[in-house]
């Protein structure tokens, strides 16, 4: 009897041991998440009964599959973010937004500006870019630093977790949707992630954030806020161009997605499918132009192309047309790709972990047991991601790990992949902890105590996460 129960629950025991081992290696022994994930994947595959040679094959397969889908997205995202930083385009958006709405609405202006900047830019980069503006706003108004710090931090944190091309959410889409559906789910996640994350940021600020900011006076840290001025004047001058570059991925994705939907519903004008030549009469040297407007919309709507176009535009408008040398452009590119290189390895390890979970049947076991819980799939996905984020710290590592564990659960609900992805993304926004670099950036640059970040910042983030969960539960109830 005992042996039969042990045999039944052995996949679950292996999964629990794998997660426990991962947390111990990362938290207790400070092992890099890449090494920890590869080691745990090996142990999980062997313990669950896979032949030793097949374990390596599955890990390699997972690494290859995920990198084939995310490599270009991560590279273009890093390049675009760096160009927006060095050109001053991101700062231009923030300053113009504050100037338009006025200092009386500076908090809202910073929230909206950070939301736009945060779509293509990583949290840490956007934070360091905007913090000098926040310090200056505090000195000019003599109001609490929290009134300017919290809004832009909330915006950057939700876009970092919920909106592609940020690494974590991109990995979640690939893991949960699979390669065949990844383009569709990626576009849906871009659109729905933006629609969901803005109200989450607004609720965080106008709810607990503003309540706290009006009751605690905080000033910038004296040892950091003295050297703020740029050594070189910003290149970006046109707000229209800056907004065009920032919003181009969203616009192109919507255009391609909308054209596909209209075509599937037979609502697309017939002219959109016309080509210059018939299939039998086209000269070989004209094949490259013999594509319909629908073909081109679908092409530019693919996530990789939608992100690549504004990246090229940024390089041309802020680089070559402004007289930058090839050496300068090459250095910016190299620095950006070096930064994303370590993240590529983390993604590969997470892909291998996911493949082992699927191959061993552990994923099916987890999905079966989860479906027996008195919770909806959205709530299950949210709770698992939240628990892993609280334990692991890193938002990217947490969302990749949670997505790998939820692959089989998502496979049982075809057509709902985007909802599962966003549920996981909301789950990782529940809070931060000392293992997360963002924790210390908030503490040091915001001149806050450890308890301020642990209790008050996390209280605001929990409110935001739960509001996102509430919205997703309402959507789940009606579809």
LONUBA-875161 format. One record per atom (N, C-alpha, C): z, x, y. Coordinates in steps of 0.05 Angstrom, whole numbers, plus 5000, padded with zeros to 4 digits. Layout:
N
ZXY
...
% end
This chain:
479
500050174976
500050005000
500050185025
501850375025
502050555048
499450715051
498350815028
495950965030
493550805039
493550545030
491350375039
491450315069
493950275080
494250245109
493550495124
494350725113
493650975126
490651015127
489250935105
486350965105
485050775125
486250535129
485150345148
485450435176
487750555182
488450625210
487850925216
486751065196
486251345201
484451405225
482351255230
480751305254
482351275280
484151075281
485851035304
487851265307
488951365285
490751585286
489351835296
486951875287
485352105296
484752085326
484051845335
483451805364
485951855381
488251755372
490751795387
491452095388
491152225365
491752515365
489852675383
487252585384
485252725400
485952695430
486652455439
487452415467
489952565474
491952555455
494452695460
493952995462
492253095444
491553385445
490153455470
488253285479
486853345504
488753355528
490653165530
492553165552
494353415551
495253485527
497053715525
495553975533
493154005524
491554245530
491054265560
490454045573
489754045602
492254065619
494253905613
496553885631
498554105625
499254135599
501354335592
500354615593
498054665582
497054945579
494955005600
494354815619
492454865641
489754965631
488954875608
486354955597
484154805612
481854935617
479654795630
478754555613
478054335626
477354095612
474954135593
473054315600
470754365583
471654475556
473354685556
474354805531
476054605516
477654455530
479454255517
477754035503
475753935516
474053725504
472553825480
471454065482
469954175459
471854215435
474254325440
476154365419
477054105406
477653915423
478553655413
476353515397
473853545406
471553425392
471253545364
471553805362
471453935336
473653835317
476053825327
478353735311
478053445303
477153275321
476752995315
474652955294
472453095296
470253065277
471153145249
472553375247
473453475221
475653285209
477553205226
479753035216
478752765207
476552665220
475552395213
473652405190
473052645179
471552655154
468652745157
467752825180
464952925183
464753205170
462453265157
462053535147
462053735170
463053975166
463354165188
460754215203
458554245188
455954295201
455154065218
455653815209
454853585225
456453555250
458953635250
460653625274
459253775297
458354015291
456954185311
454354045320
452953935300
450453805307
450953565326
452953405321
453553175338
454353265366
456053475368
456853565394
454453665409
452653815396
450253925409
448453695418
448253495401
446553255407
447653115432
450253075433
451452945456
451153105482
451453365480
451053535503
448253515513
446253535495
443453525503
442753255515
443653045504
442952775513
443952725542
446452795547
447552725573
446452915594
446053165588
445053345609
442153285615
440653185595
437853105601
437652885621
439752715622
439652485641
441052545667
443052725668
444652755692
444053005707
442653205695
442353465708
440953445735
438753305737
437253275762
438953115783
440252905773
441852745792
444052905804
445453065788
447653225798
446553445817
444353565810
443153765827
442253655854
440753435854
439853315879
442253215896
444353105882
446653015897
448053245911
448353475897
449653705909
447953815933
445353825929
443653935951
443653745975
443553485971
443553295993
446153306008
448353315993
450953336006
451353586022
450353806012
450654056027
448954056052
446553946051
444853936075
446053746096
447253526088
448553346107
450953486120
452153666105
454453816116
453554026136
451854206128
451154436144
449454366169
448054136167
446354046189
447953896210
450353816203
451953656222
451253356221
449453276203
448652996202
450952806196
452652886177
454952716170
456852686193
457352916207
459152896230
457952736252
455252746256
453952596276
454352296271
454152206246
454551926239
457351836247
459352006240
462151936246
462551916276
461652106291
462052106321
460651876334
458151816326
456751596338
458051326331
459051306307
460451066298
462851016315
464451226320
466851196337
466051136365
463851266375
462951206402
461950926406
460650816385
459650546387
461850336387
463750366368
465950166365
468250216385
468350456397
470450506416
472950616403
474650756419
477050866408
479050656398
478950426410
480650206401
480150126373
477650166364
476950096336
476250356320
477450576328
476850826315
477450826286
479550686278
480250686249
478050556233
477050326242
474850186229
472350356229
471850486252
469450656255
469550886234
471851006231
472151226212
471751126184
472750886178
472550766151
469550726145
468050606164
465250546159
463650806157
464250996175
462751246175
463251406149
465751416141
466351556116
465151406092
464851146094
463650996072
460651086069
459251106092
456451186091
456251476082
457951646093
457851936086
458651976057
460451816047
461451846020
459551765999
457451616005
455451535985
454151785972
453051975988
451852205976
453652455974
456052445986
457752685989
460252665972
460952885959
463452895943
465952865961
468052765949
470552705963
471552955978
471753185964
472853425977
471253516000
468553505997
466753596019
467053406043
466853146038
467152946060
469852966074
471953016058
474653036070
474753276089
473953506080
474053746097
472253726121
470053576118
468153536140
469353366162
470753156155
471752956174
474553006184
476153166170
478953206178
479253316207
477453506216
477753586244
477453366264
475653176259
475252946276
477852776277
479052736253
481452586251
483752716267
484052976264
486053126280
485653086310
483053106318
482453086347
483052806357
482452606341
482952326349
485952286353
487552406336
490452366338
491452496364
490452726371
491452866396
490552716421
488052596420
487052456443
488452196448
489352066427
490651796429
493651806427
494752026416
497652056412
498651826394
497051736375
497851546356
498351686329
499551546310
500051676284
497451766271
497551996259
495252106245
494351916223
496251766212
495551586190
493551376198
493451306223
491651096232
488751186230
488251446229
485551556226
485051676199
487251786187
486951916161
486451716138
488051506137
487951326115
485251176112
484051076133
481550926130
479351096118
479051346128
476851506117
477451606089
479951656083
480651736056
480151516036
480851266043
480351036025
477351006020
475751036041
472851006037
471751226019
472451476025
471451696008
472351665979
474751575974
475751555947
474351345931
473751115943
472450905928
469450965923
468051085943
465251155938
465051375917
467051565918
467051785898
467251675870
468651465866
469051355839
466951145831
465950985850
464450745843
461450765848
460550965864
457750965873
456251215863
454151185847
452451415841
451151515867
450551765871
450351975850
452852135845
455152035850
457652185845
457852235815
458752475807
458552565779
459952375759
462352285765
463852125745
462351875738
461551725758
460251465754
457551495741
456151715747
453551775734
454051825704
456051975698
456652025670
457451775655
458951595669
459751345657
457351175650
455451165668
452951005663
451451105639
451151375637
449651485615
451151435589
453751465589
455351435564
455351145555
455750955573
456050675566
453450535562
451450595578
448850455577
446950575556
447250835550
445350955532
442851035547
441151195535
438851305549
436751095555
436450895538
434350695541
434850515565
437450445570
438150255591
439250395616
439350665616
440850805637
439550765665
436850755666
435650715693
436350445705
436150235688
436949975698
439849965707
441550055690
444450045695
445150225719
443750445722
444350625744
443650485771
441450355772
440650215797
442549985802
443249835782
445149615785
447849715794
448649955784
451250065792
451250165821
449050275830
448750355858
449150115876
447749905870
447849665887
450549535885
451449475861
453949325857
456349505865
456149765860
458349945868
458749945897
456649945913
456949935942
458049665951
457049455939
458049185946
461049155940
461949275918
464749255909
466549445924
465649685929
467449885941
468149845970
466349725986
466949676014
469349486017
469349246004
471749086007
474249215996
474049375976
476349525966
477549705987
475849856001
476750026023
477949866046
476749646053
477749476075
480449356067
480749276042
483349166034
485549376034
484749626026
486749836026
487749906054
485849896074
486649966101
488049726115
486849496115
487949266130
490349146115
490849226091
493149136076
495449336078
496149476057
498449656058
498049906075
495549996078
495050236094
495850196123
494849986135
495449936164
498449886168
499649746149
502549686151
504149946152
503450136135
504750396134
504150556159
501650566168
500850736191
502250656216
502850396219
504150306244
507250346243
508250446221
511150476218
512050766213
510150956211
510851236208
509051406226
510351556243
508851726261
508452006249
505952086246
505252336234
503352486252
503752746255
501952916271
500553116253
498353236263
496953426246
498653676241
498153806218
499654056213
498854276233
500754396246
500254586267
498754836257
499254916233
498055166223
495155126214
494154876213
491454826204
489654716226
490754576245
489154416263
488254576288
488754836289
488054986313
485155076313
484055146289
481355246288
479455026277
478454866296
476754646288
473854676296
473354826317
470654826329
468654976310
466254866310
464154996294
463155246308
462455446292
461455696303
458655656314
457155476302
454355426310
454055136317
452355076337
451954796343
450554646321
451154386317
449954236295
446954206300
445454186278
442554166279
441753876284
443153686271
442453406272
442853296300
440853146309
441053026336
440452726334
438852636315
438052366313
439752206293
441052006303
442651836286
440851676267
438551596276
436751446259
435851606235
435151856240
434352026217
436752076198
439052116209
441452166192
441951916174
441851686186
442351436171
440051386150
437651456158
435351426140
435751596115
436651846119
437052026096
439351926079
441551836091
443951756076
443351496060
441851316072
441451046060
438951036043
437251246044
434751236029
435151185999
437051315985
437451255957
437950955951
439550835968
440150545964
437650375969
436150435991
433850275997
431650305976
431150545967
429150585946
429950455920
432450485913
433450365888
433150055889
433849935911
433549645914
430649555913
428849715926
426049645925
424949655897
425549865882
424549875855
425749665837
428349625840
429749425823
428749145830
428349085855
427348825863
424548775853
422848975854
420148945844
420148885814
421849025800
422048985770
422948705764
424948605779
426048335774
423948125780
422548155802
420447965810
418147965789
417448205779
415348225759
416148075734
418648125725
419647995700
419747695703
420147595728
420347305732
417647185740
415547355739
412747265747
412647165775
414247285793
414347205821
413047415839
412147635827
410947845843
408047785850
407247815875
404347765882
402547925864
400347795856
398447925838
397348185849
397048195876
395948435888
397648685882
400148655877
401948875872
401349015846
399748895829
399149015803
396249115802
394749085824
391949175824
391749475826
389649585814
389049875817
386249905829
385550155837
383050205850
380750175830
381150265805
378950265785
379950115760
378050015745
378749905719
379350125699
380550055677
381450255658
379050415646
376750275644
374350405631
372650555650
372850505676
371050625695
372250835713
374850905709
376151095726
375251375720
374351535741
373751815736
376251965731
376152175715
378452325706
379852445731
378352525751
379552655774
380852465793
380652195787
382051995804
384351865790
384951955766
387151825751
389851845766
390152055781
392752095794
393251895816
391151765826
391551565847
391151275837
390351255812
389650985802
392150845791
394050805809
396550665801
397050435820
398150225810
398649985827
401050025845
401349865866
403749875883
406249835867
406149665846
408449625829
409249885815
407250035805
407850285792
409350475810
408450485835
409650675854
412450585862
412850315865
415550215871
417550285849
416550245824
418350315801
418850615800
416850775808
417251065808
419351145828
419051045853
420951125874
423650995870
423750775854
426250645849
427950775828
426750965812
428251105792
430451275806
432851275796
435051415809
434551705817
433251845799
432652135805
430752165828
428651995829
426752015851
428051905877
429551685874
430851565898
432751765911
433851945896
435652145907
434152395915
431952455901
430352695907
428852665933
427852425940
426352395964
427952455989
430352345993
431952416017
432852706017
433152825993
433853105992
431653276003
429153225995
426853366006
426653316036
427053066044
426852996073
428953156089
431353176078
433453326092
432753626094
431553736073
430754016074
428654066095
426753876096
424553906115
425453866144
426953646149
427653576176
429953756187
431853826170
434053986179
433854286173
431754356158
431354636150
428854756161
426554706148
424054846155
423154776184
423454516192
422554436219
424354546241
426754636234
428554746254
428555046253
426755166238
426455456239
428155616220
429455486201
431055626181
429255806164
430156046158
428656226142
428856146113
426956246097
427056196068
429556296055
430556516066
433056636055
435456446060
435556326084
437656136090
437555896072
435155786069
434755556051
435555616022
434655856014
435255935986
438255965982
439756076002
442656105999
444055835997
443255646014
444355376013
443955255985
441455285975
440855175949
442455305927
442655565927
444155715907
447055635907
448255625931
451155555934
451655275922
449855095929
450154815919
449954795889
448054935877
447654925848
449955065833
450955275845
453255415833
455655225831
456155075853
458354895853
458154675831
455654585826
455354375807
455054475778
454754745775
454354865749
456754815730
459254855740
461554815724
461854515716
460954345734
461154055728
459153985706
456854125705
454954075684
456154125657
457654345654
458954405629
460954185621
462454095641
464353875636
462953625625
460653565638
459153335629
458153375600
457153615594
456253665567
458453635547
460853735553
463053705534
463853415530
463753265552
464352975550
462252835533
459752915536
457652795520
457952855490
458853105484
459353175456
461753015445
463752985461
466152825453
465352535446
463652425463
462752145459
461152125433
459352325428
457752315404
459352335378
461452495379
463252525356
464752265351
465652135373
467051875371
465251665357
462751665365
460851475353
460351535324
459751795318
458951875291
461251835271
463751875279
465951855261
466851565256
465851375272
466751095269
469251045285
470351245298
472751205314
472251005337
469851015349
469150835370
469150545361
468050495337
468050225327
470850125321
472550305311
475350225305
476750155331
476450315352
477750265378
476649995389
474049955388
472849715399
473949465384
474149485357
475149255342
477949185349
479649385351
482449335358
482849235386
481149335405
481349255433
480548965436
478548885421
477548605423
479648405413
481648505398
483748325389
486048295409
485948465430
488048445451
487648185467
489748075478
489547835495
488547905523
486448065525
485348145551
482348125550
481148085573
478248085574
477148365572
474648405565
473548675563
473748825590
473448685612
473748815638
476548925642
478548765635
481348845638
481949085619
480849065594
481349285575
480149545586
477749545596
476449785606
477949895630
478849715648
480349795671
482949935663
484449815644
487049925636
486750195622
484750215605
484450475591
483750695611
481950645630
481250845650
483650915668
485250705675
487650755692
489650935678
490150875653
492151035637
491151325635
488651365630
487651645627
487651785654
487051645676
487151765703
490051855710
491951675704
494751745710
495651985694
494752005669
495552225652
494052485658
491352465663
489652695665
489452805693
489352635713
489252725741
486452725753
484652875742
481952895753
480352635750
479252535772
477752285770
475252315753
473852545756
471352585741
471952605711
473952775704
474652815676
475652545664
477152395680
478252145670
476151935664
474251905682
472151705678
470251785655
469752045651
468152125629
469552085602
472152145601
473652105577
473851805570
474551645589
474851355585
472151235576
469951315588
467351205581
466651275552
467251515543
466751595516
468151415496
470651345503
472251185485
471350885485
469950805506
469150525509
466250475501
464850675491
462050645484
461550425464
463050415443
462650205422
463349935433
465449915449
466149655461
463849545478
462649725494
460449645511
458049565495
457549695472
455349635454
455449355443
457949245441
458248975430
457648755452
457148845476
456548655498
454048735513
451748735500
449248815513
448748645538
447748765559
447248625584
449548635603
451948725594
454348735611
455149025616
453349215612
454049495615
454949565644
453649455664
454449515691
457249415697
458049185686
460749085690
462749275677
462149375654
463949565641
464249825656
461949925666
461950175682
463750145706
463349925721
464949875745
467849835739
468449705716
471249675708
472649945704
471250125690
472350385686
472650535712
470650505730
470750645756
473150545773
473550275772
475850165787
478450275775
478550295748
480950395736
481850675745
479850845750
480551125758
481351145787
481150925802
481950925830
484950855834
486350815812
489150715814
491050905829
490451155829
492251345842
491451635837
493051805849
492652095846
495352215837
495252455827
497652595818
497252895822
499353055818
499153335825
497053495810
496053395788
493953545774
491153505787
491053335807
488653275821
488553425848
486353565853
486153725878
486353545903
485353295901
485653115924
488453055932
490353065913
493153025918
494153225939
493453485935
494453695952
492953705979
490453615979
488953606004
490253396022
490953166011
492252956027
494953046037
496453176020
499053266028
498953476050
497353686047
497253906066
495753836092
493353726090
491853666114
492853416128
494253246113
495353006126
498153036135
499353286130
502053336138
504053136126
503653076101
505352876087
507153016066
509152866059
510952966038
509852896010
510953015990
510052955962
510652655956
512952565965
513552285959
511752095974
510852175998
508952006013
506351965997
505352185985
502852165970
503352015944
505552085930
506051955904
506651655906
508151575927
508951305929
507251135948
506951235972
505551065992
502451075988
501351315986
498451335982
497651195956
499151245935
498551115909
499050815910
500950725926
501350435929
498850315941
497750445962
495250345974
492950345954
492750565939
490450595920
490750385898
493250335889
493650135868
492749855878
493349795903
492449535915
489449515915
488149745923
485249745923
484049705895
485249845876
484249835848
484549545837
486849425842
487349155832
485548955846
484948995871
483048815885
480348835873
479449085866
476949115852
476948985825
479149015811
479348885785
479148585787
480548475808
480448185812
477648085817
476048235833
473348155838
471648165812
472048375796
470548395772
471348185751
473848105751
474747895733
473447625741
473247575767
471947325776
468947335768
467647565771
464847585763
464547535733
466347665718
466247635688
466647345680
468247195695
468746915687
466346735692
464546825709
462346645717
459646735705
459646955689
457047035678
457247035647
% end
